[in-house]
Amino acid sequence: MIPVFQDRLNFNDGDCFRACTASILEVDVTSLPDFTERGEESFQKKIQEFNNNSGFLMFTLPVVDWKYFKNVHCIAIGSSPRNIENKHAVVYRNNEMVHDPHPSGSGVVGNPVSYTFFIKK
């Protein structure tokens, strides 16, 4: 995992998820789709395109039993500390935050609501 920081910091089109993906996969952030561009429907479409066109399968779980995912990096989604009604993405490993792509480094508020993992095809 190589930490990558997000370029856009606003709530409407921030790119924390893309920065987390680049961090975990250790790729240039510009080589990835802009997942949050144009809302939730577009987000799901971009995830599907990523799964179809990359060497990885991205999948999301609502909860994780960490004994099955030891030392595996994932993207954890939770409430943003800057506005708890908005979501923020950070990198987790072994149920701990290991990287926040936001310059504040403040993570998420409370427990994450989902965890996104990558499997090499």
Backbone torsions as a table, in degrees:
resi	resn	phi	psi	omega
1	MET	NA	125.2	176.5
2	ILE	-117.4	115.6	-176.7
3	PRO	-58.9	130.1	174.3
4	VAL	-123.7	136.2	-179.5
5	PHE	-101.1	149.6	-177.4
6	GLN	-71.5	149.1	178.7
7	ASP	-88.9	-36.2	-177.8
8	ARG	-110.4	130.3	-172.8
9	LEU	-108.2	-2.7	-175.7
10	ASN	-84.3	161.6	-173.2
11	PHE	-73.3	-29.8	-175.7
12	ASN	-74.5	-31.8	-179.1
13	ASP	-148.1	38.5	175.3
14	GLY	-64.0	158.6	-177.6
15	ASP	-120.8	40.6	179.3
16	CYS	-65.0	-37.5	-179.3
17	PHE	-64.8	-43.1	179.0
18	ARG	-65.2	-40.2	178.1
19	ALA	-64.7	-38.5	177.1
20	CYS	-66.0	-42.1	178.3
21	THR	-60.6	-47.0	178.7
22	ALA	-61.4	-38.6	179.1
23	SER	-62.1	-48.3	-177.0
24	ILE	-68.5	-43.9	-177.4
25	LEU	-83.0	-9.2	179.6
26	GLU	57.4	51.5	177.7
27	VAL	-126.4	164.9	176.1
28	ASP	-66.3	130.7	-176.9
29	VAL	-59.0	-31.4	-178.6
30	THR	-73.2	-10.7	177.3
31	SER	-83.2	-5.2	-177.5
32	LEU	-104.6	154.9	175.7
33	PRO	-65.0	154.4	174.2
34	ASP	-84.1	86.4	-170.3
35	PHE	-55.7	-35.1	-173.2
36	THR	-90.6	-1.5	-179.7
37	GLU	-62.4	123.4	174.7
38	ARG	70.1	32.4	166.5
39	GLY	88.9	-176.8	-172.2
40	GLU	-63.4	-41.9	-179.6
41	GLU	-62.8	-42.7	178.0
42	SER	-66.1	-36.3	178.7
43	PHE	-58.0	-49.3	179.9
44	GLN	-63.3	-39.1	178.0
45	LYS	-63.8	-41.6	-179.4
46	LYS	-68.4	-34.4	175.5
47	ILE	-62.8	-45.5	179.4
48	GLN	-62.4	-42.6	178.0
49	GLU	-61.9	-42.0	178.0
50	PHE	-60.0	-46.9	-179.9
51	ASN	-61.3	-37.5	-178.6
52	ASN	-74.8	-32.2	-169.3
53	ASN	-109.5	-4.3	-179.0
54	SER	-109.4	177.3	176.1
55	GLY	-88.5	14.9	-176.6
56	PHE	-129.6	155.9	170.1
57	LEU	-111.8	124.4	178.6
58	MET	-101.0	129.7	177.4
59	PHE	-141.4	152.7	-174.2
60	THR	-121.4	138.6	177.2
61	LEU	-121.9	146.0	178.4
62	PRO	-77.3	-28.3	177.8
63	VAL	-141.1	159.1	-177.7
64	VAL	-134.3	132.6	168.7
65	ASP	-93.7	103.4	-169.8
66	TRP	-65.0	-15.4	177.7
67	LYS	-66.2	-20.7	178.1
68	TYR	-93.6	-8.6	-176.4
69	PHE	-128.4	39.6	-178.6
70	LYS	-62.7	133.8	176.8
71	ASN	58.1	27.0	177.5
72	VAL	-106.6	128.5	176.4
73	HIS	-79.4	145.1	175.6
74	CYS	-149.1	168.3	175.2
75	ILE	-96.4	121.7	176.7
76	ALA	-102.4	132.2	179.5
77	ILE	-109.4	131.8	178.0
78	GLY	-153.1	-172.6	179.4
79	SER	-73.8	137.6	179.0
80	SER	-73.8	136.8	176.3
81	PRO	-70.0	-14.3	179.1
82	ARG	-85.1	-21.7	175.2
83	ASN	-167.1	103.4	-170.4
84	ILE	-63.9	-13.5	176.6
85	GLU	-80.2	-10.4	178.1
86	ASN	-105.1	151.7	-179.9
87	LYS	-92.4	153.8	177.7
88	HIS	-140.6	145.6	-179.5
89	ALA	-110.2	136.4	176.7
90	VAL	-136.9	165.8	177.4
91	VAL	-95.4	129.9	178.2
92	TYR	-116.4	153.4	169.0
93	ARG	-152.5	132.4	-179.2
94	ASN	53.6	42.1	177.3
95	ASN	63.6	27.3	176.1
96	GLU	-135.4	144.3	175.2
97	MET	-71.2	129.8	177.3
98	VAL	-115.0	-12.3	177.0
99	HIS	-160.8	132.7	171.5
100	ASP	-114.6	120.4	-178.5
101	PRO	-72.5	-9.7	177.0
102	HIS	-82.2	140.2	-178.1
103	PRO	-58.3	-23.0	-179.8
104	SER	-69.6	-29.3	-177.6
105	GLY	67.5	18.4	-173.8
106	SER	-85.8	-1.4	172.9
107	GLY	71.1	-142.9	178.6
108	VAL	-121.4	159.1	179.4
109	VAL	-88.2	126.8	178.7
110	GLY	71.0	-158.9	-179.9
111	ASN	-81.6	144.3	175.0
112	PRO	-60.7	155.5	179.7
113	VAL	-100.1	-14.0	176.1
114	SER	-159.0	160.3	-178.0
115	TYR	-134.2	126.4	-178.8
116	THR	-109.4	126.9	-177.6
117	PHE	-115.2	163.5	178.3
118	PHE	-126.1	133.2	174.8
119	ILE	-119.7	131.4	176.8
120	LYS	-71.8	131.9	-179.7
121	LYS	-73.1	NA	NA
